[in-house]
Structures are given as structure tokens and as C-alpha cells.
Amino acid sequence: MKLLCSIYKSTKKDEMYLYVEKKDKFQRVPEALLNIFGSPVHFGDLLLRPEKKLARADVVEVIAQIQEKGFFLQMPPVKEEYLLDLFKAEQGK
């Protein structure tokens, strides 16, 4: 199970990303979601496969949602977790 996807960053919500199948682009993404997401900024392309690790999402779930719904929406991390990550990063310097 492999899927070539394009990843887009939201212009309205910090750290929100939209994964879509590269060949489909936004054909299957609801208009209402695009309105909330803002103008998508291409972040990169990625070949998704089950053994690939993603930082904030389960790759098998991402592939399944793209195949089923046409997209995967990665929400920003919860504020407290995000602040903890920043603190840990600063401590590691």
C-alpha cells in the first residue's frame, strides 16, 4: 500500500496541514474545508507507505483517509503539548 501525496500548509491556521493524493489535488476536498483552511501553500510531496514514520500522524490512517475521503487534515497540536515541545527543544540546546 503506497500513495504519492502532496502536503499543503494552511494560511489561516498555524501548523494545520492538508494531505491529498498528488494526482487528484483538491478535487475531492470539500469547498467548506478549503474556505476554513485558506489558500493552500504547497509544503512538499511525499510517498506514503506503512513503514514510513510521520511526526504527528499515523501513516496507515493518513493513507486510509486519503483513499476514503480524498484528503487527510492534520490539526495543530494541542497548545499545552506544543509548549512542552518548545520547552524540551530549548532544554536540549
Stockholm file with secondary structure:
# STOCKHOLM 1.0

chainA/1-93         MKLLCSIYKSTKKDEMYLYVEKKDKFQRVPEALLNIFGSPVHFGDLLLRPEKKLARADVVEVIAQIQEKGFFLQMPPVKEEYLLDLFKAEQGK
#=GR chainA/1-93 SS CCEEEEEEECSSSTTCEEEEETTTTTTTSCHHHHHHHCSCEEEEEEEECTTCCCSSSCHHHHHHHHHHHSCEEECCCCHHHHHHHHHHHHHTC
#=GC SS_cons        CCEEEEEEECSSSTTCEEEEETTTTTTTSCHHHHHHHCSCEEEEEEEECTTCCCSSSCHHHHHHHHHHHSCEEECCCCHHHHHHHHHHHHHTC
//
